[in-house]
Amino acid sequence: MRICFYTENYVAGGVDSVIVNTINNWPSRRDEILLICNSSNEGLKKIIKKKIRRAYKLIIPPLVLAHEVPQKISSSTIHSLGRILWFYGKYIMSIYNAIKLMRLLKEFNPDVLFIHNGGYPGAETAQVAAISARFAGIKKRFMTIHNLAQKPHLFQIFPEFVIDRLVENNATLICVSKRGGMELKKNRFFNRDPLVIYNGVEEDSKISNPNLLRKKLGIRSDTKIVGMVGAVERRKGQEDLLRALKILKERGFPYSIKCLIIGKGTKENEKQIKKSIEAFDLNEVVVLCGFVESINDYYSIFDVVVLPSTAYESCPMVILEAMSKGIPIISTDVGGVSEIISNKYSGLIVPAGDPARLAETLADILSDSQLASKIGKNGRKEFLTRFTAKKMASEYYRLASAPNRGYIVQCATAFVL
């Protein structure tokens, strides 16, 4: 079979990793792999090109991307006009992109198309790809939605309704959590239940020396290290984590603590985080590491991983990565998190937007080595059972190998864990 993966993305992150993990663990080595990806995706260089281990063909589509149009307009007046044009003009661009994609897909003629969309509606060309693929003669078409769906803007309800129905009629929808599927039907115009395939991560066979990294960062061996991995943006909850650390500092926590925040964001968001670190007097506690390619090295020194998100999480990769390493995880009860973590067994769940509760839970896990060890070991067991990259890839392979699309829709519940 010729298997094609499609994505439009801009910030390196989880979607890129899922594509890489799926390709690397694809059960059939005889299948030909194609990847269509926009050149402006920073994950193309940082993740995809560096980590795919098997032969594949990379295709850069000749499309006009709506995300890039307003950024190319400098004048403030024209910029405002550009935003208005983007609000509705993206639908006109979608027609142009649909024709380009249909020709591109006809040229390469894959047997199966897997579209990976960061959220929904997410990338406009992801929706377009689902529709164009049918006219290109591709019989098996899937769209995986990696985050929770958002309601359409009031003034875009009609065109979004039309697009949603076209997408549903031309592609089998997949969500990475049951909650993601519920939100998709609640907030959008879909009738059928999507399939559910949880994300999976690979175990990194590389053995890191934690002492070397601690020495490089100037962190003593008796210092407890709190790790947070994710884009620097409001919904990820970095501000709540800083407030929790401030509480621990004011209470005179008995251990020395360092918090490493890994990830990047817009200049505005990173500037705001730096201001908060200064305001909370946490300059000696918090280190902003930016984007890190060798994330495995950092996991080797974390005593606990925290995901304090306030919204829009479906199946966070950072939780799966921490579980694969046997690192205890503390996460807020957002989106599909409770489907991954069994509270007080394979992880600890706290309410979103509650820094005081987060501070208490951090104190518990950092002060009790037996609790931390138990949570970490149980998390690793859950990972091996449910969230390996091989398991994820095998489920996508099942879909690719299914007799026809009608059969796939009928057996949807078989993929819901």
Summary of the structure (lengths in Angstrom):
residues: 417
radius of gyration: 21.9
end to end distance: 26.7
largest distance: 65.4
contacts: 1433
relative contact order: 0.12
helix: 50%
strand: 16%
